[in-house]
Amino acid sequence: MSDEEHGTVPDREEFAEDPIGHATVEAGMSVDELVGEYARAGFGAPAVSEAVDILTTMFARDDVTVFMGLAGAMVPGGMRRIVSDLIRDGYVDALVTTGANLTHDTIEAIGGHHHHGREGAPDRSLREHDEQLREEWVDRIYNVYLPQEHFTAFEHHLREEVFPAFNGPASIQAFVAALGDANTRVHAAGDVPGDPGIAAAAAEADVPIYCPAIQDSILGLQAWMYGQTNDFGLDALEDMSHLNDLAYDAEECGAFVVGGGVPKNFVLQSLLVTPTAYRYAVQLTMDPPQTGGLSGATLEEARSWGKIEPDGENASVYGDATITLPLVVAAARHRVEELATGP
């Protein structure tokens, strides 16, 4: 007879008693308390709690240099202020992002707005819906609308406030720093309400922004067009020295990656030419790993490349970053501020 039939439980090498807790949600609880309840649950919830634990360590320790990657349409999606506040408050030491995010960040800085829209319309096909938007000069980013005249204002801003600062080739990092300075000036001069944005916060805090695929954006397109008739160009490789020096000189490094694509890889590969790898890493993504693409690659896979230390701490949270980013940042910041002020 089997052990089960005898009622004898076999040795369980893989099992340790750790019962799932049933999350309790109450009125008035803090975001940090809610994340604590996530840790009690199963499936994807504990990863949220683990990510907050790691982010808290990254943000709280002065000897950890934090590299943040920001892909996707995070500015049109309403995540702009979260990122600029992280930079302004000293939680991010370097940012890698897309030209698209910098384009939309600048549009907001000089007075433009993204607007609530809709993915489609009940009385017409999705194609007819988007054809109507095109006739009305409105661009759609899922359920967000952006009037095209904002791109005209963006072009004037670049040509009047940013490009004239350069005579000859420049690094992308230096160009984006000048963009941040210009955004700050125009935002203040125009008495534009709200936050001057990500590039402005980085320029003010002397935090470098790298944009390795800048040509894949309206910002890059405008830079190319200006360079056709002026002594201007962008040197993509020059940023490598600046970024790698920052990584090489760091005592410990942490990666906070939102989305995938070029920003994710640029952040993770920055330590390949240094003696160490990332000690801490958190990624927020919607991409599955099964396709073999970089965007969905697990952080465990990054460890095989030597991008994360063998004993490094890492967590991946799967879900829409407009949902997960505010949650994990709010909880981590709450914990860091509690550590600073004491019980």
N, C-alpha and C positions, 0 to 999 in steps of 0.2 A: 504494500500500500504506500501511497505517496505521503510526503510530509504534510501536505494540505489535508489529506484524509485523516491523518493521525491528529491533526490540529497543531502540529509543530511548525513554528515559523522558521524559515531558513535564515541563515546568516545574510545580512543585507549590507553589502559593502557600499552600495550607491545610495542608500537611504539613511537619512538622519531625521529624527522626529522634529518637525518644525511646522506646526499646523498653520494653515491659511487663516488669516484674520479677516473678519467681515468689516469692511470700511464703514465708519460712522461719520456722517455729515451733519453738522449742526449749524444753526444760525449763529453768525458772529464769529465763526472760527477764522483764523488767519490762513493765508495761502500756505505758509510753512506747516501749519497743523494739518491742512488738507493733504499736503505732500506726504506727511507722516502716515496718513491713512493709506495712501497709495502703496507704501512699503509693506503693509499688512496683507495686501491682495495678491492675486496671481496674474499670469499672462503679461501684458505690457506694462502694467501699473508699476511694479517694483523698479523698472528701468528709469522711470521718472524720478523716483526717490534717489536712486543711485546717482543719476546725473546731477541732481542738486547737491548731493554730498561732495562729488568731485568738483563741481563748479565753486562751491563754497571754499574748498581748500585752495583752488586756483586764485580766487579773488582775494582771499584773506592773507595769503602769504606774500610778503614783499619780495622774496627771492625767486618768485615764479614769474617769468615773462609770458604773458598771455597773447597768443596769436589767434585772431578771430577770422573765420572765413564766412562770407555772407554772399550766398548765391540766390537765384530766384528773384521774383518780383517783390522783394520785401518792403521796399519803399511804397510802391503803389498799394500794397496790401495793408499799410498802416503801421508798420514796425519801425519806422524811421526814428521816432523819439526814443524808443528803447535802446537802440544802438548808439545814438548820439549821447545819451545820458551815461551809458557804460563807459564811453570814451572820456567824456567830460569829468566823470567822477573817479577816473583812474583805474578802472577795472580791465581795460584793454590797452596793450602796449603796441600792437600792430594790427592793421586790418587789411585783409585781402578781399576785394569785392569785384563786382562787374561794372562795366561802363554803363550799363542800363540803370543800375541802382544809383550811380553818381549822376546820371542824366536826370532822373526823376527827383533825386534829392535837391539838385540845383533848381529845377522848376519850382519846387515848393519854397526854396529859399528866396527866390526873387518875386514871389507873390502868386504863383500858379497853384492850382489845386487838382487833386484827383477826386473823382466823384463816385458816389454809389450808383451803380447801374444794374444791369441784369444780364444773365447769360443768353437769354433768348426772349421771345415774346409769344404769348399764347395764341395770337391771331395770325402768325406767319411763321414760315420756316426759319431755322437758324440762319440759313444763307440770306434770306430776304431781310432778316433783322440786321445782319452785318452790312448788307448792301445799303440799307437806309442810313446806318451810322456813317458809312463812307460818304454818302451824299451830303450828310450834315457836318462833315469834317470832325468826326469824333472817333477816336481810337478806343478799342476795347481790350482790356486785360482781364479775362474771365468775367467777373461781375463788377469791374471798375472801369469807369469812363474817363478819358482824358481829351479835352478839346485840342485840336491840332495847332491853334494859335499859340499855345504855350511853347511849342517847339520853335516858332518864329522868335518869340521873346528870348528863348534859350540861345538861339544862334546869335542874336544881337548882343546878348550878355557876354558870350564867349569872345566875340570880335571886338567888343568895346572895353571889356574889363579884364580879360584873361590872356588872350593870345599876344597882345602888344607887350606883355611883360617879358617875352622871349625873343631872342635874336639868335637863331641857330637851333641845333638839336638840344633836347632836354630829356631827362629821365621822366618816366611816367609818374614816379613818386613826387618829383619836384613840380610837375605840371598839376597834379591833383592838389598839392599844397597851395599853389597859387590860386587854383579854383576855389579852395576853401576860404582863402583870404578875401577873394572877390565876392563870394557869397555872403560873407560877414559884412563887408562894406555896403553892398547893395541892399541887404536885408535891413540894416540899420538906417541907411539913408532914406529908404522907401517906407520906413515905419511899418514894415510887414509884420503882422501878428504871428505869434507862435515861435517855434524853434528855428534858428538859422540852419540846423541840419547836421548831417554826419560829417561832410567834408569840412564845414566850418568848425565844428567841435574838435576835429583832429588837428586842424591847422593851429587852433588856439592852444591845444594841449601838447603840441609838438609830437603827435602820434602819427607815424607814417602810414599812408594808405597805398597799397599796391594794387594795380589793376592790369594783370598780365594779358588779358584778352580785350583790351580797351577798344580795338578796332571793330569788335563785334558789338557796336552800339552806336546810337546817334552821336554821342560824345566823340567817339573815334572817327565817325564819318565826317563830322564837322572839322576835326583836327586835320584829317587828310585833305579836305577841300581847302582849308586855309593854307596848308602847306604847298598847294599847287601854284599859288601866286605870291607866296611870302617865304622868307628864310626861316622856316620852322619845321621841326620834325620831332618825333618821339623815339628814344632809344630804349627798346624793351629790355635789352640785356643789362643795361646799367643798373637796373633795380636789383638784379641778382646779387651784386656785391653788397649793396646796402642791407638787403634782407638777410643774407647769409652771415654778414658781420654781426648783425643783431642776434641771430640765433647762436652763433659761435661764442659770443661774449656772455650769454645768459647762464646763470647758475642752474636753474631748472626751467623747463618749458612746459606750457600747457596749451592745448589746442581746443578751441571752441568753434565748431564747424556747423554752420546753418546751411543746409542744402548741400549740393554736390558740385559737379562740374569742375571747371578750372580753379575757382577759389579753394575748394577742398584739397585738390592735389597740390596746389602751390603752397598751401599752409603745411601739409604733411611732408612734402619733399624738402622743405627748407632745412631740415635737420639731417639730411642724408650726407652732407659734407662736413658735419660737425662730429666731435668725439662721442656725443651722447644723442639720445633720442627723446621723444616726448615722455615726460613722467606722468602727465595727466592728459586725457582726451575725452571730449564729449561731442557727439554729433547728433543733430536733429535732422531727420531725413524721412522722405516718403518712399524712397527707392528701394526695391528688394535686391538682395545680393545675388539671386539666382541667374541673372542675365550676364554676370561677369563684368558689368560696367563699373567704372570708378565711383559714380555717384552713389550706388548702392553697396559698394564694398564695405564689409564690416571693419571695425577698428582692429579686430583680431587679425584680419588679413594684413592690415598695415604693419602689424608687429612682425610678420614674416619678412617684410621688406626692410626691417630695421628702422622704421619710422616711429615706433613706440617701444619703450623699454620692455624687456621681458617681464619685469615685475611692475610695470606701469599700471595705473588705474584708468579704466576707460568704460564708457557707457554709451549706448545708442538708443535713442528714443525715436520710434517710428510714428509719424503722424504729420499732419499739416502744421508747418512751422508757425503760422499765424495763431495757432492754438497752443502749441508747446513752448514756443519762445517766451511769451509773457509769463507763463506759469513757472518755468524753471528759473528764469532770471529774478522774478519777484521773490521766490522762496530763498534763493541763494543770497540775494542782497539783504533780505531780512535777517538771515543767520549771520552774515558778515557784520552787519550793524549791531546785532546783539553781542557778538564777540568783542566788538570795539568798545561798547559802552558798559559791558558787564551785566550780570544778572540784576 
